[in-house]
Amino acid sequence: MISLVRFQRLFIFKLMVGSIAALAQNPITPPGVYMADPEARIWPDGKLYIYGSRDENREYWCSYSHDVLSTTDLRKWTLHENVFSSKGKNDEVSYQDELLFAPDCAYREGIYYLYYCSPHKKFTEGVAVSKSPTGPFKAGKHIQGAYQIDPAVLIDEDGQGYYYWGQGTMKVAKLKPNLMEIDSTTIVKPLDSLGNLYFHEGSSIRKIGNVYYLVFADESRNKRPTCLGYSTSNNPMGPFTYQGVIIDNNGSDPAVWNNHGSIQEYKGQWYIFYHRSTNNSAKFRKVCVEPITIRQDGRIDEVEMTSQGAKGPIPADGRIEAEWACQLNGMLRIEPRNDQNESEAVLAKMDNGDEATYKYLDFGEGKSVIKVKVANAKEGKIEIRTDSLEGSLLGVIELPSTEKNAYAVLESEITKTSGVHALYLSFEGTEGSLLELDWFSFY
């Protein structure tokens, strides 16, 4: 142990149960809940709503029902469960029983229109209606002429609706006045050659001033659609010119595959809503959010994944949940606790040399001790650095072996640290699956 670490206290105890108020923004989905493909919308009540896919199984994409998240402050989120279903309870799709992929929602004259899609080759996309933004959405109806996935809808100032969809190739058509049918004679492919090259799926559309912004899952990096890219046009039917990447979720999980999301202004600030993978799976995804800046020239600067999300740095003296990690290097991943308590997640399966990043923590006027809660630990250590993986070593937590499902709270001195920093944890040991990291804090 380096000289900086002058003491270490160890407390071993069996399963500890408790709950705390959330201090971090990312992920915004509650513990034990998995949601992907977030489409953020503001409705007349002033709340922000997120419509997305619900993940439930690593063997297939999404599920047979949709949930909705809502908020008034981007910090406290309410989960509205099973607002629409294609099978089982609240089944409102009478003509098929397929999975439900990414949705979107539109509003006009007191009616909310939920646009949904599925892998069914004939009845791929549809629309259901409700008088409430959280459903239940009723009477699902097939949209003829749209036979791929991932619908997105824009209703322009003149009342004309536009419907975007596609996988591999994006398409757009005008909606008929009832907002439940498309005019198939108007279908065009709106992306320029570069945008069409990078487009994977996941259309999302917004109008900012006189410019239309088309966000989509972007294949320009990593040989996977881990990015959210965007194109712009002065016409909702295009052509749209490719502009670049807004965010890349590569590194959120060893098995991360795709991204899908939207941009939305709320209370004067623009945000990008996206998802990150967990559980070493492409399927178990969580919604996250980052603030973005739309420059005077209309461009959007690329932003990084963070732990803090929309609401500023996380107080370092609060309980920092290990699953708030925003970047993972190695085979470690975020997953339910080993005791199968689905409402509690940990950072697990770390091997020698694996690393986890947290952005950003506010150490205030100074903190000099770290406290961590671990379980199922093997002998090893955690190295603590700030600002980069090669940054100055602040301290080391020495890991003892613990009994199965027994928890240890460890404390160790670090170099006194103040201000706002990114935090980097490196895990070292001789065996794989070194420990489960539940939370940590500084004082």
C-alpha positions as CSV (number, residue, x, y, z in Angstrom):
1,M,0.0,0.0,0.0
2,I,1.4,3.4,-0.9
3,S,2.3,5.9,1.9
4,L,-0.7,8.0,1.2
5,V,-3.0,5.4,2.6
6,R,-2.3,5.5,6.4
7,F,-5.3,3.5,7.6
8,Q,-8.1,1.2,6.5
9,R,-11.1,0.1,8.4
10,L,-13.1,-3.0,7.6
11,F,-16.7,-3.9,8.5
12,I,-18.2,-7.2,7.4
13,F,-21.9,-7.8,7.5
14,K,-24.6,-9.8,5.8
15,L,-27.0,-8.3,3.2
16,M,-27.8,-4.7,4.0
17,V,-31.2,-3.4,2.8
18,G,-32.0,0.3,2.4
19,S,-32.8,3.1,-0.1
20,I,-31.7,6.6,-0.8
21,A,-32.8,9.5,-2.9
22,A,-31.2,9.6,-6.3
23,L,-28.3,12.0,-6.6
24,A,-27.2,11.3,-10.1
25,Q,-29.1,11.7,-13.3
26,N,-27.8,8.8,-15.3
27,P,-29.4,6.4,-15.9
28,I,-32.8,7.9,-15.4
29,T,-34.7,4.6,-15.5
30,P,-35.4,3.2,-12.0
31,P,-33.5,0.2,-10.6
32,G,-34.6,-3.0,-12.1
33,V,-36.3,-1.3,-15.1
34,Y,-34.8,-1.4,-18.6
35,M,-35.9,1.1,-21.3
36,A,-34.4,1.9,-24.6
37,D,-35.0,4.1,-27.7
38,P,-36.1,7.2,-25.8
39,E,-38.3,9.7,-27.6
40,A,-38.7,12.8,-25.4
41,R,-41.8,15.0,-25.8
42,I,-43.2,18.1,-24.1
43,W,-47.0,18.2,-23.9
44,P,-49.5,21.0,-22.9
45,D,-49.2,20.2,-19.2
46,G,-45.6,21.3,-19.3
47,K,-44.2,17.9,-18.3
48,L,-41.5,16.0,-20.3
49,Y,-42.5,12.5,-21.3
50,I,-40.3,9.7,-22.6
51,Y,-41.7,7.0,-24.9
52,G,-39.4,4.0,-25.4
53,S,-39.0,0.3,-25.8
54,R,-39.1,-1.9,-22.6
55,D,-36.3,-4.5,-22.5
56,E,-37.1,-7.7,-20.6
57,N,-35.0,-10.6,-22.0
58,R,-31.5,-11.1,-23.5
59,E,-32.9,-13.5,-26.0
60,Y,-35.0,-11.0,-28.0
61,W,-35.3,-7.2,-28.5
62,C,-37.7,-5.2,-26.4
63,S,-41.0,-6.7,-25.1
64,Y,-44.8,-6.8,-25.7
65,S,-45.6,-3.6,-23.9
66,H,-44.6,0.1,-23.6
67,D,-43.9,2.1,-20.4
68,V,-43.6,5.9,-20.2
69,L,-41.4,8.1,-18.0
70,S,-42.4,11.6,-17.0
71,T,-40.8,14.4,-15.1
72,T,-41.2,18.1,-14.1
73,D,-37.5,18.7,-13.2
74,L,-35.3,16.1,-15.1
75,R,-34.4,14.7,-11.7
76,K,-37.4,12.9,-10.3
77,W,-39.0,10.5,-12.7
78,T,-42.4,8.8,-12.6
79,L,-42.7,5.4,-14.3
80,H,-46.1,4.7,-16.0
81,E,-46.2,1.0,-16.7
82,N,-47.9,-0.9,-19.5
83,V,-49.5,2.1,-21.3
84,F,-49.9,0.0,-24.4
85,S,-49.5,-3.7,-25.2
86,S,-49.6,-6.0,-28.2
87,K,-50.1,-9.2,-26.2
88,G,-51.5,-10.1,-22.8
89,K,-52.8,-7.5,-20.4
90,N,-53.9,-4.3,-22.1
91,D,-53.6,-5.9,-25.5
92,E,-54.8,-3.3,-28.0
93,V,-53.3,-4.8,-31.2
94,S,-56.1,-7.2,-32.4
95,Y,-54.4,-8.2,-35.6
96,Q,-51.1,-9.6,-34.4
97,D,-49.1,-10.6,-31.2
98,E,-45.6,-9.4,-32.1
99,L,-43.0,-7.6,-30.0
100,L,-43.1,-3.8,-29.8
101,F,-40.0,-1.9,-30.9
102,A,-39.3,1.8,-30.7
103,P,-42.3,4.1,-30.5
104,D,-43.0,7.8,-30.9
105,C,-45.9,10.0,-29.8
106,A,-47.7,13.0,-31.3
107,Y,-50.4,15.3,-30.0
108,R,-53.3,17.3,-31.6
109,E,-56.5,18.8,-30.3
110,G,-56.7,16.8,-27.1
111,I,-55.7,13.4,-28.6
112,Y,-52.3,11.6,-28.2
113,Y,-51.2,9.4,-31.0
114,L,-48.8,6.5,-30.1
115,Y,-46.9,5.2,-33.2
116,Y,-45.6,1.7,-32.7
117,C,-43.8,-0.9,-34.7
118,S,-43.0,-4.6,-34.6
119,P,-41.0,-7.3,-36.6
120,H,-44.2,-8.5,-38.4
121,K,-43.5,-8.3,-42.1
122,K,-47.1,-7.4,-43.1
123,F,-48.4,-5.5,-40.1
124,T,-45.1,-3.7,-39.2
125,E,-46.2,-0.2,-38.0
126,G,-49.3,1.1,-36.4
127,V,-51.0,3.8,-34.3
128,A,-53.1,3.9,-31.2
129,V,-54.8,6.8,-29.5
130,S,-55.5,8.1,-26.0
131,K,-56.8,11.3,-24.3
132,S,-53.9,11.0,-21.8
133,P,-50.1,11.2,-22.6
134,T,-49.7,8.1,-20.4
135,G,-52.5,6.1,-21.9
136,P,-53.9,3.6,-21.9
137,F,-53.6,3.8,-25.7
138,K,-56.4,2.0,-27.4
139,A,-57.5,0.5,-30.8
140,G,-54.2,-0.1,-32.5
141,K,-54.5,0.3,-36.2
142,H,-52.1,-0.9,-38.9
143,I,-50.5,1.9,-41.0
144,Q,-50.5,0.7,-44.6
145,G,-47.5,1.5,-46.7
146,A,-44.9,1.6,-43.9
147,Y,-43.2,-1.8,-43.7
148,Q,-40.0,-1.4,-41.7
149,I,-39.5,-0.1,-38.1
150,D,-38.9,2.9,-35.8
151,P,-41.5,5.5,-36.6
152,A,-41.0,9.2,-36.0
153,V,-43.6,11.9,-36.4
154,L,-43.5,15.7,-37.0
155,I,-46.5,17.9,-37.0
156,D,-45.5,21.2,-38.6
157,E,-46.9,24.6,-37.7
158,D,-49.3,24.5,-40.6
159,G,-50.8,21.2,-39.2
160,Q,-49.3,19.0,-41.9
161,G,-47.9,15.7,-40.4
162,Y,-44.9,13.8,-41.6
163,Y,-44.0,10.2,-40.9
164,Y,-40.4,8.9,-40.9
165,W,-39.3,5.3,-40.6
166,G,-36.8,2.7,-41.9
167,Q,-34.0,0.3,-41.3
168,G,-31.0,0.5,-43.6
169,T,-32.8,3.2,-45.6
170,M,-34.8,6.0,-44.2
171,K,-38.1,7.0,-45.7
172,V,-40.6,9.9,-45.1
173,A,-44.2,10.4,-46.3
174,K,-46.9,12.9,-45.5
175,L,-49.5,11.9,-43.0
176,K,-53.2,12.2,-44.0
177,P,-55.2,14.7,-41.9
178,N,-56.4,12.0,-39.5
179,L,-52.7,11.3,-38.5
180,M,-53.4,7.6,-38.8
181,E,-52.6,7.0,-42.4
182,I,-49.7,8.0,-44.7
183,D,-50.1,9.2,-48.3
184,S,-48.0,6.5,-50.0
185,T,-47.7,8.6,-53.2
186,T,-45.5,11.1,-51.2
187,I,-42.8,8.6,-50.0
188,V,-39.2,9.7,-50.6
189,K,-35.8,8.8,-49.2
190,P,-34.7,12.1,-47.6
191,L,-31.0,11.6,-46.7
192,D,-28.0,12.7,-48.7
193,S,-25.5,10.1,-49.8
194,L,-23.4,10.4,-46.6
195,G,-26.4,10.3,-44.3
196,N,-27.8,7.3,-46.1
197,L,-24.4,5.6,-45.8
198,Y,-24.3,6.0,-42.0
199,F,-28.1,5.5,-41.3
200,H,-28.9,2.3,-39.5
201,E,-32.4,2.9,-37.9
202,G,-34.0,4.9,-35.2
203,S,-35.4,8.1,-36.9
204,S,-36.3,11.1,-34.7
205,I,-37.3,14.5,-36.0
206,R,-37.4,18.0,-34.5
207,K,-37.9,21.5,-36.0
208,I,-35.7,24.3,-34.5
209,G,-36.4,27.7,-36.0
210,N,-36.7,27.0,-39.7
211,V,-34.4,24.0,-39.7
212,Y,-35.4,20.4,-39.4
213,Y,-33.1,18.1,-37.4
214,L,-33.2,14.4,-38.2
215,V,-31.5,12.3,-35.5
216,F,-30.7,8.6,-36.1
217,A,-28.6,5.6,-35.1
218,D,-25.3,6.2,-36.9
219,E,-22.9,3.6,-38.2
220,S,-20.0,6.0,-38.9
221,R,-17.8,4.5,-36.1
222,N,-17.0,1.2,-34.3
223,K,-18.6,-1.0,-37.1
224,R,-21.8,-0.7,-35.0
225,P,-24.6,1.9,-34.7
226,T,-23.4,3.1,-31.3
227,C,-23.6,6.8,-32.3
228,L,-26.5,9.2,-32.6
229,G,-25.8,11.2,-35.7
230,Y,-27.9,14.0,-37.3
231,S,-28.7,15.6,-40.6
232,T,-30.5,18.9,-41.3
233,S,-32.7,20.4,-44.0
234,N,-34.9,23.4,-44.7
235,N,-37.7,21.0,-45.9
236,P,-39.3,18.3,-43.8
237,M,-39.2,16.0,-46.9
238,G,-35.5,16.6,-47.4
239,P,-33.0,16.3,-48.7
240,F,-31.2,16.2,-45.4
241,T,-27.5,16.9,-45.2
242,Y,-25.4,14.9,-42.8
243,Q,-23.8,17.0,-40.1
244,G,-22.0,14.6,-37.6
245,V,-22.3,12.7,-34.3
246,I,-24.0,14.1,-31.2
247,I,-23.1,11.2,-28.8
248,D,-21.4,7.8,-28.9
249,N,-22.3,5.1,-26.3
250,N,-19.4,2.9,-27.1
251,G,-17.8,1.8,-23.9
252,S,-21.0,1.7,-21.8
253,D,-20.9,-2.1,-21.7
254,P,-18.8,-4.9,-23.2
255,A,-21.6,-6.0,-25.4
256,V,-23.0,-2.6,-26.4
257,W,-24.4,-2.7,-29.9
258,N,-26.8,0.1,-30.8
259,N,-28.0,3.6,-29.9
260,H,-31.3,5.3,-30.4
261,G,-32.7,8.6,-29.1
262,S,-33.9,12.1,-29.6
263,I,-33.2,15.7,-28.9
264,Q,-35.6,17.9,-26.9
265,E,-35.6,21.4,-25.4
266,Y,-36.9,21.7,-21.9
267,K,-37.1,24.9,-19.9
268,G,-34.7,26.7,-22.2
269,Q,-32.0,24.0,-22.4
270,W,-31.6,21.4,-25.2
271,Y,-30.8,17.7,-24.3
272,I,-29.9,14.5,-26.0
273,F,-31.7,11.4,-24.7
274,Y,-30.1,8.1,-25.5
275,H,-29.6,4.6,-24.1
276,R,-26.6,2.7,-22.7
277,S,-26.3,-1.1,-22.4
278,T,-25.9,-3.2,-19.2
279,N,-25.5,-6.8,-18.1
280,N,-23.0,-7.6,-20.9
281,S,-25.9,-7.6,-23.3
282,A,-27.1,-5.6,-26.3
283,K,-30.6,-6.0,-24.9
284,F,-30.8,-4.7,-21.3
285,R,-30.6,-0.9,-21.9
286,K,-31.1,2.2,-19.8
287,V,-32.1,5.7,-20.8
288,C,-29.6,8.5,-20.1
289,V,-29.6,12.2,-20.9
290,E,-26.9,14.9,-21.5
291,P,-27.3,18.7,-22.1
292,I,-26.3,19.8,-25.6
293,T,-25.6,23.2,-27.3
294,I,-27.0,24.2,-30.6
295,R,-24.6,26.8,-31.9
296,Q,-25.6,30.0,-33.8
297,D,-24.6,28.2,-37.1
298,G,-27.0,25.4,-36.3
299,R,-24.4,22.8,-35.6
300,I,-24.5,20.5,-32.5
301,D,-21.2,19.8,-30.7
302,E,-20.6,16.2,-29.8
303,V,-21.0,15.5,-26.1
304,E,-19.6,12.8,-23.9
305,M,-21.4,10.2,-21.7
306,T,-21.5,11.3,-18.1
307,S,-22.7,10.0,-14.7
308,Q,-24.1,13.4,-13.7
309,G,-26.5,13.8,-16.7
310,A,-28.7,16.9,-16.8
311,K,-28.2,18.3,-13.3
312,G,-24.5,19.1,-12.7
313,P,-21.7,17.4,-10.8
314,I,-22.5,14.8,-8.2
315,P,-21.6,15.7,-4.6
316,A,-18.7,13.4,-3.7
317,D,-19.9,13.2,-0.1
318,G,-23.2,11.5,-1.1
319,R,-23.6,7.8,-1.8
320,I,-22.4,7.3,-5.4
321,E,-24.0,4.2,-6.8
322,A,-21.5,2.0,-8.7
323,E,-24.0,1.6,-11.6
324,W,-23.6,5.3,-12.4
325,A,-20.3,4.5,-14.2
326,C,-20.4,6.2,-17.6
327,Q,-17.4,4.4,-19.2
328,L,-16.2,0.9,-18.7
329,N,-12.9,-0.6,-20.0
330,G,-12.6,-4.4,-19.9
331,M,-15.3,-7.1,-19.2
332,L,-16.8,-5.5,-16.1
333,R,-20.5,-4.5,-16.4
334,I,-23.5,-3.2,-14.5
335,E,-25.9,-6.0,-13.4
336,P,-28.2,-7.0,-10.6
337,R,-26.7,-8.0,-7.3
338,N,-25.4,-11.5,-7.0
339,D,-28.2,-12.3,-4.5
340,Q,-30.7,-11.7,-7.4
341,N,-32.2,-8.6,-5.8
342,E,-33.4,-7.1,-9.1
343,S,-34.0,-3.7,-7.5
344,E,-30.3,-3.3,-6.7
345,A,-27.5,-3.0,-9.3
346,V,-23.8,-3.3,-8.8
347,L,-20.6,-3.1,-10.9
348,A,-19.4,-6.7,-11.3
349,K,-17.3,-9.2,-13.2
350,M,-14.2,-7.0,-13.2
351,D,-10.9,-8.6,-14.0
352,N,-7.4,-7.5,-13.5
353,G,-6.8,-4.2,-15.2
354,D,-10.5,-3.3,-15.8
355,E,-11.5,0.3,-15.3
356,A,-14.6,2.4,-14.5
357,T,-15.1,6.1,-15.0
358,Y,-17.5,8.5,-13.2
359,K,-18.0,12.1,-14.6
360,Y,-18.2,14.3,-12.7
361,L,-17.8,14.5,-8.9
362,D,-17.7,17.7,-6.8
363,F,-15.3,17.3,-3.9
364,G,-16.1,20.8,-2.6
365,E,-13.4,22.3,-0.4
366,G,-11.7,19.0,0.0
367,K,-12.2,15.3,0.8
368,S,-9.5,13.0,2.1
369,V,-11.2,9.6,2.8
370,I,-13.0,7.2,0.4
371,K,-15.5,4.6,1.7
372,V,-16.6,1.7,-0.5
373,K,-19.1,-1.1,-0.1
374,V,-18.1,-4.4,-1.8
375,A,-19.3,-8.0,-1.9
376,N,-18.0,-11.3,-3.1
377,A,-14.5,-9.9,-3.0
378,K,-11.2,-11.7,-3.7
379,E,-7.9,-10.4,-2.6
380,G,-6.8,-7.4,-4.7
381,K,-7.0,-3.7,-4.8
382,I,-8.8,-0.7,-6.2
383,E,-6.7,2.3,-7.4
384,I,-8.3,5.7,-7.3
385,R,-7.3,8.5,-9.8
386,T,-8.8,11.8,-11.0
387,D,-8.9,13.5,-14.4
388,S,-7.5,10.6,-16.5
389,L,-6.7,6.9,-16.3
390,E,-3.0,8.0,-16.1
391,G,-3.7,10.7,-13.6
392,S,-2.1,11.1,-10.2
393,L,-2.8,8.1,-7.8
394,L,-4.9,9.5,-5.0
395,G,-5.1,6.3,-3.0
396,V,-5.7,2.5,-2.9
397,I,-8.4,0.3,-1.4
398,E,-7.0,-3.0,-0.3
399,L,-9.5,-5.8,-0.9
400,P,-9.9,-8.7,1.6
401,S,-11.7,-12.0,0.7
402,T,-15.3,-12.0,1.8
403,E,-17.8,-14.8,2.2
404,K,-20.4,-15.3,-0.5
405,N,-23.0,-12.5,-0.4
406,A,-21.3,-11.0,2.6
407,Y,-20.7,-7.2,2.3
408,A,-17.6,-5.3,3.4
409,V,-17.5,-1.5,3.9
410,L,-13.9,-0.3,3.5
411,E,-12.4,3.0,4.3
412,S,-9.0,4.4,3.2
413,E,-7.3,7.8,3.2
414,I,-6.5,9.5,-0.1
415,T,-4.7,12.6,-1.1
416,K,-7.0,15.5,-0.1
417,T,-8.9,16.5,-3.3
418,S,-11.1,19.5,-3.9
419,G,-13.1,20.9,-6.8
420,V,-14.8,19.0,-9.7
421,H,-13.1,16.0,-11.2
422,A,-13.7,12.9,-13.2
423,L,-13.0,9.8,-11.1
424,Y,-11.3,6.7,-12.4
425,L,-11.2,3.4,-10.6
426,S,-8.8,0.6,-11.6
427,F,-9.2,-3.0,-10.4
428,E,-6.3,-5.3,-9.8
429,G,-6.0,-8.9,-8.6
430,T,-5.0,-12.4,-9.7
431,E,-8.4,-13.8,-10.5
432,G,-11.4,-12.8,-12.5
433,S,-14.6,-11.5,-11.1
434,L,-12.7,-9.7,-8.3
435,L,-15.7,-8.2,-6.5
436,E,-19.1,-6.6,-6.7
437,L,-18.9,-2.8,-6.1
438,D,-22.2,-1.5,-4.7
439,W,-21.4,2.2,-3.8
440,F,-18.7,4.6,-2.7
441,S,-18.5,8.0,-1.0
442,F,-15.9,10.5,0.1
443,Y,-15.5,12.6,3.2
